[in-house]
């Protein structure tokens, strides 16, 4: 089963609205001819609606950087799935390591956020990955597998076919360190095998992205691995030229 490549950019806490709109203008020009790759950008919430008005007929989709697991209520400072959908999002990140480390998100709350994303008609991008200490202890498969299983526990395969998984080793996020293509492929293969254990079709169809200091200089080798279907890009996604170069680094049929 052929899987489409998917390149997503996570801007984190960067860019004003004018800067975001300038980026959209430039990226639209750079990827106007791309038809065989899914593309998404996750800006700050203030830029979502303005960007949604500018992406037009381009291949660019928008993603939320997180969502709360309730759709409405007295939850100051949060954002819901319906609000993200209303602002123009197609995707939403779930369980990013910075949300786990800095804001107390747990395996249980990642599951609840996944459910909320599906309920809102969004495609969740589930982020999973181990720390440097966990890798040094030889626990990568254990930790990453537990994060995956906790998030998807009890969910129907037909529902899970509407999600994306991003393997982001915590030790490679924003550090300049990158898993070697062989290291990344090993974990991606393990993730796919775990998904196949739920359903062969689920394992074959799932887009599994690599995230962790991806840039134009290493993208082609990473994207050339058989179980790596794209990238969740951090710092390099802030520059339209660099982000487009990563998109263009995907293997072509």
N, C-alpha and C positions, 0 to 999 in steps of 0.2 A: 504494500500500500504506500503510495507516494504521499509524503507529508510536505505541506508548504512551509517554506522558511518564514520565520517571524522575528523581526527586529524591533525591540521596544526600548524606549529611552525613559529613564527615571530621573527627573530633574531635581528631586528632593527640594530643599529650601533655596531655590535659585530663580532668578529672573523676575523682573517686573512685567506688567501687562504689555507695555510698549516693546520691551525686549522679546517677549514671547511672540508677539505679532510679527516682528521683524524676522524671527526664526522661521515662522510658518511660511512667510513669503519666500524666503530663500530655499527652504526644504521642498516646498511645492515645485519650484523650478528644477531642483536637482533630481527629484524622483518622479517627475511627471510621466515618464515612460515605463515605470515599474508596474508590472501586472502579475508577477509570479511570486510575490513576497508580501506578507502581512506587515504593516508598519503601524506602530503606536507610540505616542508620547504621553508621559504622565507629568504634567506641569503642576505648579501650585494651584490651589483651588480658585484663587482670584482670576486666573487666566483661562479657566476651562471654557466658560461661556463665550468670551471674546474669541478664543481660538476656534471654537466650534463654528463660529460664523465665517471664519476665513479658510478652513480646510477645503470647503467646496467639494468639487468632484475629484479631488486628489485621492491617492491611496492612503492618506494619513488618517488614523483613528486616534481617539483620545482615551486616556486611562486615568482613573483616580489613583492616588497614592495609598489609600486605605479607605475603609468604611467601617461604621459601627454596626453591630449586629441587630440593633432595633431600627425600625423604619421611621419612628418619630417619638417625641417625648422630651422629658426634662433631662437632657444629656448635653450640657453646655460644652461647646468646643468640638463636637463631633460632627460627622457628616454621614448621611444615610445612602443606601443604594438607590432609592427613588430620586433623591436629590442629585446624585451623580448622573443617573440616566437622564434626568431633566436638563442637566447642564451640558449634555452632548457626549457623555462617555459611552464607550462600547465595552471597555475593559476596566478592571480594578485590581490593584496589587493586594494580596492577602498574606499576612504573616512575614513581611519583610523583617530581616534580622534587626534593623534599627528600631522597628516598632517593638520587637521582642525585648531588645536590650535596654532601650531608653524609656519605653512607655508601658512596660509590663504586660504586653500581650503574651498569651499562653497557648499551649497546644489546644486546649479546650476552646479558647476564644477564636483561634484560627478556624476551627471547625464551624463555629457559629457564624463567623464572618463569611465563610464559604457558602453556607446555606443562605445567608442574607443576600449575597451577590446573585446567586441563582434566582432567588425570589424576585429580585429587581430586574431580571433579564439582562444582567451583565455577565461577561465572560471573566471569571476570576483567574488571575495569574498567581498561583500558589508558590510562595518562595520558601525554599528549604535549604539547609546547609549547616555544616559543622564549624566549630571554632578550631583555631590552631591547636589548642590543647587536646581537643577530642580527636583530631587527626593524628597528633603525635602518639596518642594512646591506642591508635588502631581502631577507633570506634566510629569511623565515618559511616559505614554501612548501617550500623546499629542506630546512630543518631538520626541520620537522614531518613532511614526507613521508618523510624518511630514518628518523625514529624509528618511524613506522608500519610501513614496509616491513621494517625490521630485525626488528621484533617478530613479524610475521605470516609471515615468510619460510618457504616450504616447507610451510605448513600447508594442509590441505584446506578448501575453502569450507564444507563441511558442518560442520566443527569451528568455524570462525570465526563462523558464525551464532550460536554460543553465547557471544558476548562483547559488551562495551560499550566504546566509546571515549570518553574525556574529553579535550577540548582545554582545557588549562590554560596560558595564557601565563604564563611564570615571572614576568614583570614585574608581573603583576596579582595574584599570590598573597600575601595578607596585607599588601598595600601600600596598599589603599584605591583603587588605580587599577583601572579596569575598561575592558576593550575596549568600544568603542562597539558597539551592536547590529550596525551595518554591518560593522565590523572582524571581529567574532565570526562573523557569517554568512559572510563571505568565506572564512575559514579552514575553517569547517564544510563549506561547499560543496566546497572543494578536497579535504578528507578524503573526502567522500562520492564524489567523482569518482574518486579513487584506488581506493576500494573497488569502485566499479562496474567499473573496469578489470579487476579480478579476477573479478567476477561481478555482473551487473546486480542479481540478487536480493540479494546481499550489501550492495551500496550502498543499495538501497531499504529493507532491513530493519534496518540497523544503527542502534541508538540512539547518538547522538553528543551528549554532554553538554558544557556550557560550565562552566568553573570559573575563579574569579578574582575575589574580592571580590563575589560575588553576595549580595544582601540584598533584603528585601521591597520597597524603593523602586525597584530596577532590574529585578526579576525578570520582571515582566510583559512589558516591552519586549524583553528578551533571549529569553524563551520564545516570543514571538510570531514569531520569525524562522523561515522555512520549513525550515531544516536544523538547527535547535537543538531537540533532543528532551528537554531537561532540564538539570539543573545538578548539579555536584559542589560542595557548599557547605562552606566552612570555618568561620570565626568565627560566622557567623549560625546555624549548625546547633547551637551550644551552648545556645541558648535555644529551648525548645519552641515558644513563641508565634511567634518569628521564623521558625523552620524551617517551622512549619505555614503561616504567611502566604506563604512562598515556594511551598509546595506548592499553595496555593489560588490563586496567581497564574497557574497554567498556563491556556492557552486551553481553553475547553470546547466540546464539539461542539454 
